Structures are given as structure tokens and as C-alpha cells.
Amino acid sequence: MAGSFASVDVRGGETIAKKINRLINQSGDLEPAFREIGEFLLETHQQRFIDMQAPEGEPWEPLAPQTLKKKKRQDRILTESGTLADTLNYQLSDNQLMFGSDKEYAATHQFGRDEIPARPFLGLAPFEQDEIIDILSDHLDN
């Protein structure tokens, strides 16, 4: 996946890692849980573009006056036609969920570059981490 994506290494997230390991031991099939998490992340990350804020809740840097002059939609940051938000997706493998955008300019907006400030849209807010733990717990209980 070219562009920008978030990588969450569960080896550092003890609660999530324990639940994933239990799920692997119980069924060995992480795909249903990862698919549900991927769909959840699509919803919450789409909402970030509406709220115009980073995962931690900070508002994105306002647009520069010269950028505002070029935009059709001056009331929205990172949204002209909706392409970036619409390209958010996830990919599943045996033991991995990758989430992000395949647009190369996604990395520019996530991390910033030259005169373009970072406006992070990828990442996990605390409530998202809690929901992921709940999703994993639900799959463990089944």
C-alpha cells in the first residue's frame, strides 16, 4: 500500500496483544475480528475529516490564506472533492491489519512537508483503542 498508513505494533500494547494471542490460540482465525476492526476504523477516520481533527482531538492547522484562495470549499481542511477520505481502506492478511490510504499525498498531510503543516488523520484515539479491545473480547467470547 503506497501512500500513508498507520502501523500499530501490538507487542507494545499489552491488553490488545493478550487478547489477540488468546484469539489465535482459540481459533487461529483473526480475519473476522480484524475485518470488524477495519470497518470500525473506516468509520472513525471518516469522521476525522468531518471534525477536521487529529486522532488525539486537536484541530488541524488552519489553511494558509494562499491555499484558501485556491479552494472551492474554503470551509473544509483536507477536503476538496473528498478523494483522500474516500481512499481510506484496510487490507487483511493472516495475522495483520493494515489501514491507510494508497494516495502518495496522504503521507504529506499526515506528517507535513516543506510549507505544508502536518494534519494527522491516521492513528488511534483512546476511545478507539477501547473499542478495539471490546471487539477482540467479543470475538473471544464467541
Residue, then its C-alpha position, 0 to 999 in steps of 0.5 A: m500500500a503506497g501512500s500513508f498508513a498507520s502501523v500499530d505494533v501490538r507487542g507494545g500494547e499489552t491488553i490488545a496483544k493478550k487478547i489477540n494471542r488468546l484469539i489465535n490460540q482459540s481459533g487461529d482465525l483473526e480475519p473476522a475480528f480484524r475485518e470488524i476492526g477495519e470497518f470500525l476504523l473506516e468509520t472513525h477516520q471518516q469522521r476525522f475529516i468531518d471534525m477536521q481533527a487529529p486522532e488525539g482531538e486537536p484541530w488541524e492547522p488552519l489553511a494558509p490564506q494562499t491555499l484558501k484562495k485556491k479552494k472551492r470549499q474554503d470551509r473544509i481542511l483536507t477536503e476538496s472533492g473528498t478523494l483522500a477520505d474516500t481512499l481510506n481502506y484496510q487490507l487483511s492478511d493472516n495475522q495483520l491489519m493494515f489501514g491507510s490510504d494508497k494516495e502518495y499525498a496522504a503521507t504529506h498531510q499526515f506528517g507535513r512537508d516543506e510549507i505544508p503543516a502536518r494534519p494527522f488523520l491516521g492513528l488511534a484515539p483512546f476511545e478507539q483503542d477501547e473499542i478495539i479491545d471490546i471487539l477482540s473480547d467479543h470475538l473471544d467470547n464467541 
